[in-house]
Amino acid sequence: MDRETVFEKFERALGDLTAEQENLITLNVDIYRKLKEQRLEKRKAYQKKLYEILELNNLKQRRSKILELTKSYNSDPMNSPARRKNLFLIKEVLNLSTDKQNLHFKEKLKEYGSWVDSYLEEEFVNFKSKLISSIV
């Protein structure tokens, strides 16, 4: 991931970055390259295991193994030094945030929250509709 892409991600959450925040990100941009490489390796390993599972003839065993693989993939926090450095960098950038950035961030959180609310409401309506149609 290049420097400009990382800036865009932070700016999406905070608005315009200060020179100090930009400098901090620039000094640590290599973290994002390492994380990208780790995610790619993790996906490759997942795909390899998935292909092996798909070769199984026993459908019940195949289903069980796919569920197990998916759960383990989604629960692994990729607890690597690069991941910890990334979290530290985010914390440092947030510690340097201005009042204007804090306000922008709060507005973004509200926006994301409304997206989640809309999604959950839609899912509930779909569930309710299916439930009613199954009863009738």
C-alpha positions as CSV (number, residue, x, y, z in Angstrom):
1,M,0.0,0.0,0.0
2,D,1.4,3.4,-1.0
3,R,1.7,6.5,1.1
4,E,-1.2,8.3,-0.6
5,T,-3.6,5.4,-0.1
6,V,-2.8,5.3,3.6
7,F,-3.3,9.1,3.8
8,E,-6.7,8.7,2.1
9,K,-7.8,6.1,4.6
10,F,-6.9,8.3,7.6
11,E,-8.5,11.4,5.9
12,R,-11.7,9.5,5.3
13,A,-12.0,9.1,9.1
14,L,-10.5,12.4,10.3
15,G,-10.6,14.9,7.4
16,D,-7.5,16.8,6.5
17,L,-4.4,15.6,8.3
18,T,-1.9,17.9,10.0
19,A,1.7,18.0,8.9
20,E,2.7,16.1,12.1
21,Q,0.2,13.3,11.4
22,E,1.3,13.1,7.7
23,N,5.0,12.8,8.9
24,L,4.1,10.1,11.4
25,I,2.3,8.1,8.7
26,T,5.1,8.6,6.2
27,L,7.6,7.3,8.7
28,N,5.5,4.1,9.3
29,V,4.0,3.4,5.9
30,D,6.0,0.2,5.6
31,I,3.6,-1.3,8.2
32,Y,0.8,-1.4,5.6
33,R,2.9,-3.1,3.0
34,K,3.7,-5.8,5.6
35,L,0.1,-6.2,6.6
36,K,-0.9,-6.5,3.0
37,E,1.6,-9.3,2.5
38,Q,0.4,-11.0,5.6
39,R,-3.2,-10.9,4.5
40,L,-2.3,-12.2,1.1
41,E,-0.4,-15.1,2.7
42,K,-3.3,-15.9,5.0
43,R,-5.7,-15.9,2.1
44,K,-3.5,-18.2,0.1
45,A,-3.2,-20.7,3.0
46,Y,-7.0,-20.5,3.5
47,Q,-7.6,-21.3,-0.2
48,K,-5.1,-24.2,-0.2
49,K,-6.9,-25.7,2.8
50,L,-10.3,-25.1,1.3
51,Y,-9.3,-26.9,-1.9
52,E,-8.1,-29.8,0.1
53,I,-11.4,-30.0,1.9
54,L,-13.3,-29.8,-1.3
55,E,-11.6,-32.9,-2.4
56,L,-13.2,-34.9,0.4
57,N,-16.0,-37.3,-0.7
58,N,-17.9,-37.3,2.6
59,L,-20.3,-34.3,2.3
60,K,-21.0,-34.1,6.0
61,Q,-17.3,-34.1,6.8
62,R,-16.7,-31.5,4.0
63,R,-19.3,-29.2,5.4
64,S,-18.0,-29.6,9.0
65,K,-14.4,-28.9,7.9
66,I,-15.4,-25.8,5.8
67,L,-17.3,-24.3,8.8
68,E,-14.3,-25.1,11.1
69,L,-11.9,-23.5,8.6
70,T,-14.1,-20.4,8.1
71,K,-14.5,-19.9,11.9
72,S,-10.7,-20.2,12.4
73,Y,-10.0,-17.8,9.6
74,N,-12.4,-15.2,10.9
75,S,-11.3,-15.4,14.5
76,D,-7.6,-15.1,13.9
77,P,-6.6,-11.5,14.7
78,M,-3.3,-11.7,12.8
79,N,-1.5,-10.8,16.0
80,S,1.8,-9.9,14.4
81,P,4.4,-7.2,15.1
82,A,3.1,-5.2,12.1
83,R,-0.5,-5.4,13.3
84,R,0.6,-4.2,16.8
85,K,2.6,-1.3,15.1
86,N,-0.5,-0.4,13.0
87,L,-2.7,-0.2,16.1
88,F,0.0,1.9,17.9
89,L,0.2,4.2,14.8
90,I,-3.6,4.7,14.7
91,K,-3.5,5.6,18.4
92,E,-0.7,8.1,17.9
93,V,-2.5,9.7,14.9
94,L,-5.7,9.9,16.9
95,N,-3.8,11.4,19.9
96,L,-2.6,14.2,17.5
97,S,-6.1,14.9,16.2
98,T,-7.5,18.4,16.2
99,D,-11.0,19.4,17.5
100,K,-12.1,19.7,13.9
101,Q,-10.9,16.2,13.2
102,N,-12.6,14.8,16.3
103,L,-15.9,16.3,15.1
104,H,-15.4,14.8,11.7
105,F,-14.6,11.4,13.2
106,K,-17.8,11.6,15.4
107,E,-19.9,12.4,12.3
108,K,-18.3,9.4,10.5
109,L,-19.1,7.1,13.4
110,K,-22.8,8.3,13.3
111,E,-22.9,7.7,9.5
112,Y,-21.5,4.2,9.9
113,G,-23.9,3.5,12.8
114,S,-26.8,4.5,10.6
115,W,-25.6,2.1,7.9
116,V,-25.5,-0.8,10.4
117,D,-28.9,0.2,11.8
118,S,-30.3,0.2,8.2
119,Y,-28.8,-3.2,7.5
120,L,-30.1,-4.7,10.7
121,E,-33.6,-3.3,10.1
122,E,-33.6,-4.7,6.6
123,E,-32.5,-8.1,7.8
124,F,-35.2,-8.1,10.5
125,V,-37.9,-7.2,7.9
126,N,-36.7,-10.0,5.7
127,F,-36.7,-12.5,8.6
128,K,-40.1,-11.4,9.7
129,S,-41.5,-11.7,6.2
130,K,-40.1,-15.2,5.8
131,L,-41.4,-16.2,9.2
132,I,-44.9,-14.9,8.3
133,S,-44.9,-16.6,4.9
134,S,-43.8,-19.9,6.4
135,I,-46.7,-19.8,8.9
136,V,-49.4,-18.8,6.4
